[in-house]
Amino acid sequence: MNQEARVAIVTGAARGIGLAVARRFLQEGYRVALFDIDDAELNHAATQLQPSDSVLTIHCDVSLPSEVGAAVSQVERRFGRIDALVNNAGIAVFKPLLDTTYEEWERVMAVNLGGPFICTQAVAPIMLKHGGGSVVNIASISGLRASTLRVAYGTSKAGLMHLTKQQAAELGNVGIRVNAIAPGPVETAMAKQVHSAAIRADYHDAIPLARYGTEEEIANAVYFLCSPGAAYVNGQTLAVDGGFDATGIGLPTLRTGR
């Protein structure tokens, strides 16, 4: 194994965007560690990725510092270095504000906001041994614009965007860039299950590109932020959303070329 090959950690990597990100890094010659709490899906993901000797799967709850510390140490022992961290693990509770329990609020904050804090703290010292690195936090368009049923989820992602700036302000001084991606509606397995035809039509009307994004499009943006091409990008949130945030309320009756 080439010990000089770069190494990426992707959390929440057993499926969806996380798995697409892991695949993108492997295509670029990285060795990749996949963290997730779903062992069955994690094992299934490992069978899809090549080369197999460049893949390490680890059960890890990112909200628990002890598990994160052990997982990061395992990555360093296996691969010898860490160059990129993608904080993708997240959970969502879609309920009205008055129906959201404090326990649900706490869990969403622990994973979506606490996880990137814990993981970045654990990984940064190892990055610094090899001259620095890049961190990408996966936020959401729900952190940029409010919506119904997202009091915990949206607030956690808004907090993550500010955490990104805090991390960038301090870690940039020592050679670690930190940025965030805010995906809009994406064609994930979950979206296909829970978004009705009416919901999909509403999104299409509100997005200038008139479609959902793909997991691969999010992965491409993540890789860009970790690449030399983004060497002077730090502390930014990039909305990968087809223009959803830029346009506000859609007015389908005024759209042309449809």
Summary of the structure (lengths in Angstrom):
residues: 258
radius of gyration: 18.1
end to end distance: 51.9
largest distance: 58.4
contacts: 871
relative contact order: 0.13
helix: 52%
strand: 16%
